Amino acid sequence: MARPAAPKPSVAGTVRAYIDRRPVVRDALGMGIVNLSALSRRIQRETGLNQEEAILVACRRYTTKPDRAGYQEAIRRVLDASKLEVRTRVAVWTLRPSWKMFSKLEKALPKLQGQNNQVHLLHGSEAVTVIADEALGRQLEAVLEPEDVLKQQTGLVEVNLRTPETVEEVPGILAFLASSLAAQGINFVEVVSCHKDNMFVLDEDDLFSAFEVLNHLIRS
């Protein structure tokens, strides 16, 4: 017996899903600064819905969730109490995970961290990333084999936005920072978030642009 066809989503449901997947549109709607007719026509083109009037009504009725209503103000309060730190001459090593490689790292890391240098170790599903000062490169490479290293990048900087502890109670901080950088065409090699630290590892050429963007956010 054939399964009954799944019901088609309503116009209102399709519009809500479209807006929910686009944070910029959602936030602009929440601020009341969107041309709803233009948005309706765009949704019509991109979704294939052929009911512009119904789309327009759905856009007008779209409301953000109550717990998101004041999130921008909450982000603003966190940024007002934050400060920026910059670390230059940073390198990133992408390593092939194996028990032998971990054994080598286990021996090397205490010595590296004991030199008052920040070392970030990130374990992903297919690789291990080490972020550290370029000066530690020789010591790290001395304990690793060439086959352990998938990729190495130097000439990087780390921009760290240090926030107050209230950051843990405010959703969207990291997304807000990342989208602000991306809007200016600034790409980041790695992102590390740890308690009050939000660290972006960038190419040196992007340092001044990134600093200007983030410094403007915490002082505006």
Backbone torsions as a table, in degrees:
resi	resn	phi	psi	omega
1	MET	NA	126.4	-177.7
2	ALA	-69.7	142.9	177.6
3	ARG	-72.4	142.7	177.2
4	PRO	-65.7	145.1	179.9
5	ALA	-63.3	140.6	178.7
6	ALA	-65.3	138.0	-179.6
7	PRO	-63.8	142.3	178.0
8	LYS	-71.3	140.6	178.1
9	PRO	-63.3	147.2	179.2
10	SER	-70.2	164.6	176.5
11	VAL	-60.2	-44.0	-179.7
12	ALA	-61.9	-41.0	179.5
13	GLY	-66.4	-39.9	179.0
14	THR	-65.7	-41.9	179.6
15	VAL	-64.9	-44.4	179.7
16	ARG	-61.8	-43.1	179.3
17	ALA	-63.1	-40.7	178.8
18	TYR	-59.9	-47.9	-176.9
19	ILE	-70.4	-41.2	-178.9
20	ASP	-60.4	-30.9	-178.9
21	ARG	-82.2	-2.1	-178.5
22	ARG	-127.5	88.8	-175.6
23	PRO	-55.6	-34.3	-179.2
24	VAL	-64.4	-44.8	179.0
25	VAL	-65.5	-43.8	-179.0
26	ARG	-60.0	-45.0	-178.7
27	ASP	-67.5	-39.5	179.3
28	ALA	-64.7	-37.8	175.7
29	LEU	-62.8	-41.7	179.5
30	GLY	-62.3	-29.1	179.5
31	MET	-89.1	-6.6	178.8
32	GLY	71.0	33.7	-175.7
33	ILE	-119.3	24.9	-177.4
34	VAL	-107.7	138.4	170.2
35	ASN	-78.3	102.5	-172.5
36	LEU	-65.0	-33.9	179.0
37	SER	-65.3	-43.5	178.6
38	ALA	-65.3	-40.7	178.0
39	LEU	-63.4	-41.0	179.9
40	SER	-61.8	-41.9	179.0
41	ARG	-66.4	-36.4	178.6
42	ARG	-67.2	-44.0	177.8
43	ILE	-60.9	-40.1	179.3
44	GLN	-61.0	-43.8	-179.7
45	ARG	-65.8	-42.4	-171.5
46	GLU	-83.8	-21.9	-178.9
47	THR	-103.9	-17.9	-177.9
48	GLY	83.8	1.3	176.2
49	LEU	-65.2	138.2	-176.9
50	ASN	-113.8	41.5	-177.4
51	GLN	-137.1	73.3	-173.3
52	GLU	-59.4	-39.9	-178.8
53	GLU	-64.7	-41.8	178.9
54	ALA	-66.8	-36.4	177.5
55	ILE	-64.1	-43.5	180.0
56	LEU	-60.9	-42.4	178.2
57	VAL	-62.6	-41.8	-179.6
58	ALA	-64.9	-37.1	177.7
59	CYS	-65.0	-41.1	179.8
60	ARG	-64.7	-34.7	-176.7
61	ARG	-86.5	-8.5	-178.9
62	TYR	-65.1	130.1	177.1
63	THR	-132.0	144.7	175.7
64	THR	-75.0	156.6	179.0
65	LYS	-64.8	146.1	-177.0
66	PRO	-55.3	-36.9	-176.7
67	ASP	-75.3	-6.2	177.2
68	ARG	-103.1	-6.8	-171.3
69	ALA	-56.4	-41.4	-176.8
70	GLY	-110.9	24.6	-173.6
71	TYR	-68.9	-30.4	178.8
72	GLN	-66.5	-37.7	176.2
73	GLU	-64.9	-37.2	178.4
74	ALA	-66.5	-41.1	176.3
75	ILE	-62.0	-41.1	179.6
76	ARG	-60.2	-41.6	-179.9
77	ARG	-64.9	-38.4	178.5
78	VAL	-66.5	-45.7	-178.1
79	LEU	-65.3	-34.1	178.4
80	ASP	-61.5	-25.6	-178.0
81	ALA	-104.5	15.3	-176.7
82	SER	-103.3	166.6	176.0
83	LYS	-143.9	159.1	-176.7
84	LEU	-105.2	143.3	172.9
85	GLU	-131.9	144.7	-178.6
86	VAL	-125.7	135.2	174.7
87	ARG	-124.2	126.0	-178.5
88	THR	-101.8	173.4	179.1
89	ARG	54.4	54.6	179.6
90	VAL	-102.9	146.0	177.4
91	ALA	-128.6	153.9	178.1
92	VAL	-126.1	127.9	175.3
93	TRP	-112.0	127.2	175.1
94	THR	-105.2	117.8	-170.6
95	LEU	-113.0	149.8	176.7
96	ARG	-81.9	120.5	-176.3
97	PRO	-71.0	134.4	174.4
98	SER	-164.2	159.0	-178.1
99	TRP	-65.4	-31.4	178.3
100	LYS	-67.7	-42.0	-179.9
101	MET	-64.7	-41.8	178.8
102	PHE	-63.0	-36.4	178.3
103	SER	-64.2	-39.6	177.9
104	LYS	-66.8	-42.5	178.9
105	LEU	-63.8	-39.1	-178.8
106	GLU	-59.3	-33.7	179.0
107	LYS	-78.1	-32.9	-173.8
108	ALA	-84.8	-36.2	-171.6
109	LEU	-61.4	-43.9	179.1
110	PRO	-56.5	-37.3	179.7
111	LYS	-70.8	-41.0	-179.8
112	LEU	-65.6	-44.9	-178.6
113	GLN	-71.9	-21.7	179.5
114	GLY	-76.7	-2.8	-179.8
115	GLN	-99.2	22.6	179.3
116	ASN	58.7	31.9	176.5
117	ASN	-112.1	137.9	177.8
118	GLN	-75.2	131.0	176.4
119	VAL	-128.8	121.9	177.6
120	HIS	-105.8	130.0	179.9
121	LEU	-119.7	119.1	-178.6
122	LEU	-120.3	127.3	-177.9
123	HIS	-109.3	108.7	177.4
124	GLY	-97.7	-171.9	-177.1
125	SER	-75.3	-27.7	-176.7
126	GLU	-126.2	-0.2	-178.7
127	ALA	-159.3	162.1	174.4
128	VAL	-117.8	131.3	-179.0
129	THR	-111.8	131.7	175.0
130	VAL	-116.7	124.9	177.7
131	ILE	-114.7	121.7	-175.8
132	ALA	-157.5	175.2	176.1
133	ASP	-64.5	144.3	176.9
134	GLU	-57.0	-31.9	-177.3
135	ALA	-62.2	-21.8	-179.9
136	LEU	-86.8	-2.2	-176.1
137	GLY	-57.5	-46.5	-177.8
138	ARG	-62.5	-40.6	-179.8
139	GLN	-66.9	-38.1	179.5
140	LEU	-70.1	-43.3	-178.9
141	GLU	-68.2	-22.9	-179.7
142	ALA	-67.8	-25.2	-178.3
143	VAL	-101.7	-6.8	-178.7
144	LEU	-106.0	153.2	173.5
145	GLU	-93.8	154.5	179.4
146	PRO	-54.4	-34.6	-179.0
147	GLU	-72.3	-12.7	177.3
148	ASP	-76.7	-23.7	-172.1
149	VAL	-98.8	114.6	175.6
150	LEU	-80.5	-37.7	-177.4
151	LYS	-161.1	147.7	175.4
152	GLN	-134.5	133.6	179.2
153	GLN	-127.2	130.6	177.4
154	THR	-122.2	-178.5	-178.8
155	GLY	69.1	37.2	-178.1
156	LEU	-113.9	166.2	174.5
157	VAL	-133.3	159.5	177.4
158	GLU	-122.0	120.5	176.0
159	VAL	-106.4	121.0	-174.2
160	ASN	-115.2	121.0	173.1
161	LEU	-95.9	110.2	-179.9
162	ARG	-92.3	120.6	-173.7
163	THR	-110.0	164.9	173.4
164	PRO	-72.6	168.8	-177.4
165	GLU	-64.1	-20.6	180.0
166	THR	-64.8	-9.3	178.6
167	VAL	-58.6	-29.5	-177.8
168	GLU	-69.1	-16.2	-177.9
169	GLU	-99.6	-2.6	-175.1
170	VAL	-116.9	115.2	178.3
171	PRO	-76.0	149.2	170.6
172	GLY	92.7	3.0	-178.2
173	ILE	-61.5	-53.5	-176.3
174	LEU	-63.3	-40.4	178.1
175	ALA	-63.3	-38.9	179.5
176	PHE	-64.4	-43.4	179.7
177	LEU	-65.7	-47.1	-177.7
178	ALA	-62.8	-42.3	-179.4
179	SER	-68.2	-33.2	177.9
180	SER	-66.0	-39.2	176.9
181	LEU	-69.4	-44.8	-178.2
182	ALA	-62.6	-34.0	-179.4
183	ALA	-63.1	-22.6	178.5
184	GLN	-100.4	13.2	177.4
185	GLY	75.4	21.2	-178.1
186	ILE	-97.4	119.6	179.5
187	ASN	-97.9	151.6	176.8
188	PHE	-123.7	142.5	-177.8
189	VAL	-75.5	-43.2	178.9
190	GLU	-144.1	154.5	173.6
191	VAL	-129.4	131.2	179.5
192	VAL	-129.0	126.8	177.0
193	SER	-120.4	123.2	-177.9
194	CYS	-143.7	106.4	179.2
195	HIS	56.4	-107.7	-177.0
196	LYS	-94.8	-2.6	-177.6
197	ASP	-98.9	133.7	174.6
198	ASN	-126.8	100.1	-168.8
199	MET	-108.1	129.7	177.5
200	PHE	-114.9	122.8	177.0
201	VAL	-97.3	122.1	-171.4
202	LEU	-129.4	165.0	168.4
203	ASP	-67.4	146.5	179.7
204	GLU	-55.3	-35.2	-177.6
205	ASP	-63.5	-21.6	-178.6
206	ASP	-95.5	0.4	-173.3
207	LEU	-58.3	-52.3	-173.3
208	PHE	-68.0	-37.3	177.5
209	SER	-65.9	-43.7	-179.8
210	ALA	-66.2	-41.0	179.1
211	PHE	-63.3	-40.9	179.8
212	GLU	-62.5	-43.5	-180.0
213	VAL	-62.6	-51.0	-175.8
214	LEU	-70.5	-37.0	178.7
215	ASN	-65.4	-36.6	176.6
216	HIS	-63.8	-38.4	-178.8
217	LEU	-64.6	-38.2	-176.4
218	ILE	-85.6	-8.8	-179.1
219	ARG	-115.7	-2.8	-177.5
220	SER	-85.0	NA	NA
